[in-house]
Amino acid sequence: MRLHIKFIAVIFIVTLVSICLDYKRFLDTPLNINTSLIFTIDSGSSFKDLNKKLKSYHILDKPYYFEFYARYSGYAKKIQSGEYQLSPGLTPIKIINIFVSGDVIQHSITLLEGWTIKDIKKEISSNTVLIKNLTDYSSDSLLKKIKITESNVEGLFFPDTYYFTKGASDIELLQRAYRRGKAILEKEWESRDAGLPYKNDYDALIMASIIEKETALASERAMIAGVFVRRLKNNMKLQTDPTVIYAMGIKYDGNIRKKDLRIDSPYNTYRYNGLPPTPIALAGREAIHAALHPENDDTLYFVSKKDGSHYFSKTLYEHNKAVKKYQLNK
């Protein structure tokens, strides 16, 4: 009888040792991941759901070991939902550490300087990850859903690259872009030059949007800002083509004709004095800075040299000569 008990005890110990060795081997052996893959843990799913999903992907061959380790270590309750990038070589310990860390895949979307709300709508609509809660991109709709304090949404979203995880919505992204733009504008406004012809920081944003559309050269932004600031101070029309193009909308075909300069629109700065009623595009930090720190010289005119740069003039006579040289090839 005693021999029988000893025999059973030996078998039990041998079995237990074998299981322990197998368990340790399982924890130290890379999982069955042959190529990099995206694995999603859905929000609200339980650990059992995760275990089943890993098994369905043929990643786990011994899910009971994995569950034992997760529950014994306390990690089972700390796993975070989201998308994870899994690569070959991950062991059960490493993969559960990834799930606990919340180091999920970051997606991105970029809003560019000079874009209008139509460009933003097109970019967001084509993104396959963002949840689309917006069906209407009109000012009224966006003002309400994004909780914007201004009366028009054009130019209010700061151009930058925004990172987000799966499950984020278009509204959340635009709220971030709006808050970022507001914070940057407020900070730049605090350090503005004295004597600028703006009623508030919104006027400065309008000016910045025009500067953004007028030049891509960093060296010219403050010079162009200076021209427009002096024109405002002298009660001269801004006469800037980008505002006319904005007023033309879909009618713009790449050319501005004399009849276009007579369009009856508050955005037509050839016809109406002062700034247009809203920004005409997204303005970057550099354009905003230029609008608030314009070049202090005597120029009142500039014309494109058709190479990306501009020729600046102090007098109308000099400007007309430059127009003939650079625009009319005379």
Secondary structure, 3 states (H helix, E strand, C coil): CHHHHHHHHHHHHHHHHHHHHHHHHHHHCCCCCCCCEEEEECCCCCHHHHHHHHHHCCCCCCHHHHHHHHHHHCHHHCCCCEEEEECCCCCHHHHHHHHHHCCCCCEEEECCCCCCHHHHHHHHHHCCCCECCCCCCCHHHHHHHHCCCCCCCCCCCCCCEEEECCCCEHHHHHHHHHHHHHHHHHHHHHCCCCCCCCCCHHHHHHHHHHHHHHCCCHHHHHHHHHHHHHHHHCCCCCCCHHHHHHHHHHHCCCCCCHHHHHCCCCCCCCCCCCCCCCCCCCCCHHHHHHHHCCCCCCCCEEEECCCCCEEEECCHHHHHHHHHHHCCCC
